[in-house]
Amino acid sequence: MTRTTMLLTALLVPSLALAKARPISPDYEANCQSPRWSPDGSRLAYEVNFHDRKAIEQFILVPGQGQPNPVRPMTRGASAITAGFATASTDMVVHELSWAPAHINSFVYAASGPDRDYNLYIDQSPVVSSPGADGGPKWSPDGRWIAFTSARTGQGDIYLLDTNAVEQAPKQLTDAPTSAELYIAWSPDSKKLAYVGHNDDGDNLYLIGDLANPKPSPLTTWGHTQTRPAFSPDGKQIAFYSNHRDPSRFDLYVLPLGGTPRVVAERVVMDSDGPAWTPDSKHLIYVLDDETRYDPIYAAPVAQPSGAKPLPTGTVGNGDLDLTTGTDGRIYLAVSAQGLEGDDRRDFKRVYVMELDELP
């Protein structure tokens, strides 16, 4: 993005500050999901899931400025990363976009090739191509690393790619023989990784505290499923979902590093990328799993979860959501929702955006 475009965005984004959310994505004959703000709040990525043709497309838009642009990965030729490209088919899966920090102005994602195997791409260029699916990439906040899950060894292990040497083989961080590792989350200082270890006994959270000498330590040891960790922006806590108390529902937990997990909210809708923190690390924004109330969005003070209150988004059938501090310094919420209260049409989910003025 050019400097001029970013300045225009700073002027246009405030127009989204309404009392309720407004739709920002076009109408598709498909569901929008996984809205993800760029680190500087100037752009918004989201996926469109076309169930009828088993395809997922990725789009990026600048709020208030024109139509979204599709993310079109290229297939790689036999020689080099930058040679022999051909446009990939739209009947593929392009998903799991992770933004680089703002100074790099890029992003990484996973996409299926003609053989339905998954590889990683930076912008349009394929990288880390290998036998076995690669996916779930996460760009480190400092821009140096991309962590991802790969099945190249027959088991889902976590690998680390040095963005200063993408032509070199990535470093393997995990090698547990009976589990697959996924749902990676970086600490804000880019020194630690949290992830989920999945095996027949259940899913639990683990932490790698030293990338140079990776020795995972368990964060949870419960039965059933603990999943989708997300570091707080201050790096002191990890939020995650768990159904260990009741397998029929998921609850939202917070784990202070070195402390004990505690419940923040019961019966929530899991976000595809993990719980959403406010920039000050004081609140978690989540969707309450309550069909009778059309799955409303709540804000819970982490220090006093009993003070959770619904947000007046005006949206119904809420799902994935994300927060950002916009280029104007305000906090914005993006959410995938079925529609607005009073809408006659609620067939496909779209992306809605609103400013968050006040929190409990």
C-alpha positions as CSV (number, residue, x, y, z in Angstrom):
1,M,0.0,0.0,0.0
2,T,1.3,3.4,-0.9
3,R,1.6,6.3,1.6
4,T,-1.1,8.2,-0.3
5,T,-3.5,5.2,0.0
6,M,-2.8,5.0,3.8
7,L,-3.5,8.7,4.2
8,L,-6.8,8.3,2.3
9,T,-7.7,5.4,4.5
10,A,-7.1,7.5,7.6
11,L,-9.7,10.0,6.3
12,L,-12.2,7.4,5.1
13,V,-12.3,4.9,8.0
14,P,-13.9,7.4,10.5
15,S,-17.0,7.3,8.3
16,L,-17.6,3.8,9.6
17,A,-18.1,5.1,13.1
18,L,-21.9,4.4,13.4
19,A,-24.1,3.6,16.3
20,K,-24.5,0.1,14.9
21,A,-22.5,-2.1,12.5
22,R,-22.7,-1.6,8.8
23,P,-22.1,-4.2,6.0
24,I,-18.7,-3.7,4.3
25,S,-18.4,-6.8,2.1
26,P,-20.3,-7.2,-1.2
27,D,-23.2,-9.7,-1.5
28,Y,-21.9,-13.2,-2.4
29,E,-23.9,-16.4,-2.9
30,A,-21.7,-17.7,-0.1
31,N,-20.7,-17.1,3.5
32,C,-18.1,-14.6,4.5
33,Q,-15.8,-15.7,7.4
34,S,-12.6,-15.0,9.3
35,P,-12.3,-11.2,9.0
36,R,-8.8,-10.1,9.9
37,W,-7.5,-6.6,10.2
38,S,-4.0,-5.6,9.1
39,P,-1.7,-4.6,12.0
40,D,-2.1,-0.9,11.2
41,G,-5.9,-1.1,10.8
42,S,-5.8,0.1,7.2
43,R,-7.0,-3.1,5.5
44,L,-9.3,-6.0,6.2
45,A,-9.0,-9.5,4.9
46,Y,-11.8,-12.1,4.8
47,E,-12.7,-15.4,3.3
48,V,-15.7,-16.4,1.2
49,N,-16.8,-20.0,1.6
50,F,-18.5,-21.4,-1.5
51,H,-19.9,-24.6,-0.2
52,D,-21.5,-25.6,-3.6
53,R,-18.1,-25.9,-5.3
54,K,-16.0,-26.7,-2.2
55,A,-13.9,-23.6,-2.6
56,I,-12.8,-20.7,-0.4
57,E,-11.6,-17.4,-1.8
58,Q,-9.7,-14.7,0.0
59,F,-10.3,-11.0,-0.4
60,I,-8.7,-7.8,0.9
61,L,-10.4,-4.4,1.1
62,V,-9.7,-0.9,2.2
63,P,-12.7,0.2,4.3
64,G,-14.6,3.0,2.6
65,Q,-12.5,2.8,-0.6
66,G,-13.7,0.7,-3.6
67,Q,-14.2,-3.0,-4.0
68,P,-12.3,-5.8,-2.4
69,N,-9.3,-7.3,-4.3
70,P,-9.1,-11.1,-4.6
71,V,-6.0,-12.9,-3.4
72,R,-4.9,-15.0,-6.3
73,P,-2.0,-17.4,-5.6
74,M,0.3,-18.5,-8.4
75,T,1.5,-22.0,-9.1
76,R,5.3,-22.4,-9.0
77,G,7.4,-23.5,-11.9
78,A,10.2,-26.1,-11.7
79,S,13.1,-23.7,-11.1
80,A,12.8,-20.7,-8.8
81,I,10.3,-19.0,-6.6
82,T,10.0,-16.1,-8.9
83,A,9.8,-17.9,-12.2
84,G,7.3,-19.9,-14.2
85,F,4.1,-18.7,-12.6
86,A,0.7,-19.6,-13.8
87,T,-2.6,-18.3,-12.4
88,A,-4.2,-20.9,-10.1
89,S,-7.8,-22.0,-10.5
90,T,-10.5,-20.2,-8.5
91,D,-11.9,-23.6,-7.6
92,M,-9.4,-24.0,-4.8
93,V,-9.1,-23.2,-1.1
94,V,-7.3,-20.0,-0.3
95,H,-7.4,-19.3,3.5
96,E,-5.7,-18.8,6.8
97,L,-4.2,-15.4,5.9
98,S,-1.8,-13.9,8.5
99,W,-0.6,-10.4,8.2
100,A,3.0,-9.3,8.4
101,P,3.8,-6.3,10.6
102,A,2.9,-3.0,9.0
103,H,6.5,-2.1,8.0
104,I,6.7,-5.2,5.8
105,N,3.4,-4.6,4.0
106,S,2.8,-8.3,3.2
107,F,0.9,-11.4,4.2
108,V,1.2,-15.2,4.2
109,Y,-1.6,-17.8,3.6
110,A,-2.3,-21.4,2.7
111,A,-3.8,-22.5,-0.6
112,S,-4.5,-25.8,-2.2
113,G,-2.8,-26.7,-5.5
114,P,-4.2,-28.7,-8.5
115,D,-3.6,-31.9,-6.4
116,R,-5.5,-30.4,-3.5
117,D,-2.3,-30.4,-1.5
118,Y,-1.7,-27.3,0.6
119,N,1.3,-25.0,0.3
120,L,2.2,-21.6,1.7
121,Y,2.3,-18.3,-0.2
122,I,3.6,-14.9,0.5
123,D,1.5,-12.4,-1.4
124,Q,1.2,-14.3,-4.8
125,S,4.5,-16.2,-4.6
126,P,4.7,-19.8,-3.4
127,V,7.2,-20.8,-0.7
128,V,7.9,-23.8,1.4
129,S,6.6,-26.2,-1.2
130,S,7.0,-29.8,-0.1
131,P,5.2,-33.2,-0.1
132,G,2.6,-33.1,2.6
133,A,0.2,-30.3,3.4
134,D,1.5,-27.0,5.0
135,G,-0.9,-24.7,6.7
136,G,-1.9,-22.5,9.6
137,P,0.9,-19.9,9.0
138,K,1.5,-17.2,11.5
139,W,3.8,-14.3,10.9
140,S,5.7,-13.1,14.0
141,P,5.0,-9.6,15.2
142,D,8.6,-8.5,14.6
143,G,8.4,-9.8,11.0
144,R,11.4,-12.2,11.2
145,W,9.6,-15.5,11.3
146,I,6.7,-17.5,9.9
147,A,5.6,-20.5,12.0
148,F,3.4,-23.1,10.4
149,T,2.1,-26.6,10.7
150,S,3.3,-29.2,8.2
151,A,2.5,-32.9,7.5
152,R,5.8,-33.4,5.6
153,T,7.0,-35.9,8.2
154,G,3.7,-37.7,8.3
155,Q,2.6,-36.0,11.5
156,G,1.5,-32.4,11.9
157,D,4.6,-30.7,13.3
158,I,5.4,-27.0,13.7
159,Y,8.2,-25.5,11.6
160,L,9.8,-22.1,11.6
161,L,10.7,-20.2,8.4
162,D,13.2,-17.4,8.4
163,T,11.8,-14.6,6.3
164,N,15.3,-13.4,5.6
165,A,16.2,-16.7,4.0
166,V,13.0,-18.2,2.6
167,E,15.0,-20.3,0.2
168,Q,16.4,-22.3,3.1
169,A,14.7,-25.3,4.7
170,P,12.5,-24.3,7.7
171,K,13.5,-25.4,11.2
172,Q,11.4,-28.1,12.8
173,L,10.2,-27.1,16.3
174,T,8.1,-30.0,17.4
175,D,8.3,-33.8,16.8
176,A,5.9,-35.4,19.2
177,P,5.3,-38.9,17.9
178,T,1.7,-39.3,18.8
179,S,0.2,-35.9,18.3
180,A,-0.3,-33.2,15.7
181,E,0.5,-29.5,16.5
182,L,-1.7,-26.7,15.2
183,Y,-3.4,-23.4,16.0
184,I,-0.1,-21.5,16.5
185,A,-0.1,-18.1,18.4
186,W,2.9,-15.8,18.8
187,S,3.7,-13.8,21.9
188,P,3.8,-10.0,21.2
189,D,7.6,-10.0,21.6
190,S,8.0,-12.8,19.0
191,K,10.0,-14.9,21.5
192,K,7.4,-17.5,22.5
193,L,4.9,-19.7,20.7
194,A,1.7,-21.2,22.1
195,Y,-0.1,-24.0,20.2
196,V,-2.5,-27.0,20.5
197,G,-1.2,-30.5,20.7
198,H,-3.9,-32.9,19.3
199,N,-4.0,-36.6,20.1
200,D,-6.4,-39.4,21.0
201,D,-6.5,-38.4,24.6
202,G,-7.6,-34.8,23.9
203,D,-6.3,-31.4,22.8
204,N,-4.2,-29.3,25.2
205,L,-2.1,-26.1,25.0
206,Y,1.7,-26.0,25.0
207,L,4.3,-23.3,25.1
208,I,7.6,-23.0,23.4
209,G,9.6,-20.4,25.4
210,D,12.9,-20.5,23.5
211,L,12.8,-20.8,19.7
212,A,16.6,-21.5,19.6
213,N,16.1,-24.5,22.0
214,P,12.5,-25.5,21.6
215,K,11.3,-27.6,24.5
216,P,7.5,-27.5,24.7
217,S,5.9,-27.3,28.1
218,P,2.2,-28.0,28.8
219,L,-0.1,-25.2,29.7
220,T,-3.2,-27.3,30.2
221,T,-3.6,-31.0,31.0
222,W,-7.3,-31.5,30.8
223,G,-9.5,-33.9,29.0
224,H,-11.5,-33.1,25.8
225,T,-10.6,-30.0,23.9
226,Q,-8.5,-26.9,24.8
227,T,-7.9,-24.9,21.6
228,R,-7.1,-21.7,19.7
229,P,-4.8,-19.8,22.1
230,A,-4.4,-16.1,21.7
231,F,-1.8,-14.0,23.6
232,S,-3.0,-10.7,25.2
233,P,-1.4,-7.7,23.5
234,D,0.7,-7.1,26.7
235,G,1.9,-10.7,26.5
236,K,1.0,-11.5,30.1
237,Q,-2.0,-13.8,29.4
238,I,-3.4,-16.4,27.0
239,A,-7.0,-16.7,26.2
240,F,-8.4,-20.0,24.8
241,Y,-11.5,-22.1,24.5
242,S,-12.3,-25.3,26.4
243,N,-15.1,-27.9,26.7
244,H,-13.5,-29.9,29.5
245,R,-16.3,-29.0,32.0
246,D,-19.1,-29.8,29.6
247,P,-18.4,-31.5,26.2
248,S,-21.6,-30.0,24.8
249,R,-20.3,-26.4,24.9
250,F,-17.2,-24.3,24.8
251,D,-16.2,-21.8,27.5
252,L,-13.8,-18.9,27.2
253,Y,-10.7,-19.0,29.6
254,V,-7.8,-16.8,30.4
255,L,-4.5,-18.2,31.6
256,P,-2.0,-15.8,33.2
257,L,1.5,-17.0,32.3
258,G,2.7,-18.9,35.3
259,G,-0.8,-18.9,36.8
260,T,-4.0,-20.9,36.7
261,P,-6.7,-20.8,34.0
262,R,-10.0,-19.2,34.9
263,V,-13.3,-18.9,33.2
264,V,-14.2,-15.6,31.6
265,A,-17.4,-16.6,29.8
266,E,-19.5,-19.7,29.5
267,R,-21.1,-21.1,26.3
268,V,-19.3,-19.1,23.5
269,V,-19.0,-19.4,19.8
270,M,-15.4,-20.3,18.9
271,D,-13.6,-17.9,16.6
272,S,-11.6,-19.5,13.8
273,D,-8.5,-17.5,14.9
274,G,-9.0,-17.6,18.6
275,P,-10.4,-15.1,21.2
276,A,-10.3,-11.4,20.4
277,W,-8.5,-9.1,22.9
278,T,-9.0,-5.3,23.1
279,P,-5.7,-3.5,22.4
280,D,-5.3,-2.6,26.1
281,S,-5.5,-6.3,27.2
282,K,-8.4,-5.4,29.5
283,H,-11.4,-7.0,27.7
284,L,-12.2,-10.0,25.6
285,I,-14.8,-9.7,22.9
286,Y,-16.8,-12.8,22.1
287,V,-20.0,-14.3,20.6
288,L,-22.4,-15.8,23.1
289,D,-23.8,-19.1,21.9
290,D,-27.5,-18.3,22.3
291,E,-29.7,-19.0,19.3
292,T,-32.7,-17.5,21.0
293,R,-30.9,-14.2,21.0
294,Y,-29.3,-14.6,17.6
295,D,-25.8,-15.1,19.1
296,P,-25.1,-11.6,20.4
297,I,-21.6,-10.1,20.8
298,Y,-20.3,-9.4,24.4
299,A,-17.4,-7.6,26.0
300,A,-16.1,-9.1,29.2
301,P,-13.6,-7.2,31.5
302,V,-10.9,-9.8,32.1
303,A,-10.4,-8.7,35.7
304,Q,-14.1,-8.9,36.4
305,P,-15.9,-11.3,34.0
306,S,-19.2,-10.8,35.9
307,G,-19.3,-7.4,34.3
308,A,-19.7,-8.7,30.8
309,K,-22.2,-6.7,28.7
310,P,-23.6,-7.0,25.2
311,L,-22.3,-4.7,22.5
312,P,-25.0,-2.8,20.5
313,T,-23.8,-4.1,17.1
314,G,-27.3,-4.6,15.7
315,T,-26.1,-7.7,14.0
316,V,-27.6,-11.2,14.3
317,G,-26.2,-14.7,13.7
318,N,-22.7,-13.5,14.6
319,G,-19.5,-15.6,14.1
320,D,-15.8,-14.8,13.5
321,L,-14.7,-11.4,14.7
322,D,-11.6,-9.3,15.0
323,L,-10.5,-5.9,16.5
324,T,-8.0,-3.3,15.5
325,T,-6.9,0.2,16.3
326,G,-7.6,2.1,13.1
327,T,-5.3,4.6,11.4
328,D,-7.4,7.3,13.2
329,G,-6.6,5.8,16.7
330,R,-10.2,4.4,17.2
331,I,-11.0,0.8,17.9
332,Y,-13.0,-1.0,15.3
333,L,-14.8,-4.4,15.3
334,A,-15.2,-6.5,12.2
335,V,-17.6,-9.5,12.4
336,S,-19.1,-12.1,10.1
337,A,-22.8,-12.0,10.7
338,Q,-26.1,-13.2,9.1
339,G,-27.6,-9.7,8.9
340,L,-29.0,-6.8,10.9
341,E,-31.9,-6.8,13.2
342,G,-35.1,-6.4,11.2
343,D,-33.5,-7.5,7.9
344,D,-35.7,-9.6,5.7
345,R,-32.8,-11.3,4.0
346,R,-30.5,-13.5,6.2
347,D,-29.3,-16.2,3.8
348,F,-25.5,-15.6,3.7
349,K,-23.1,-14.1,6.1
350,R,-21.4,-10.8,5.3
351,V,-18.7,-8.8,7.0
352,Y,-19.9,-5.9,9.2
353,V,-17.8,-3.1,10.8
354,M,-18.4,-0.7,13.7
355,E,-16.5,1.5,16.0
356,L,-16.4,0.5,19.7
357,D,-17.0,3.7,21.7
358,E,-17.4,2.4,25.2
359,L,-16.6,-0.9,27.0
360,P,-17.8,-2.1,30.4
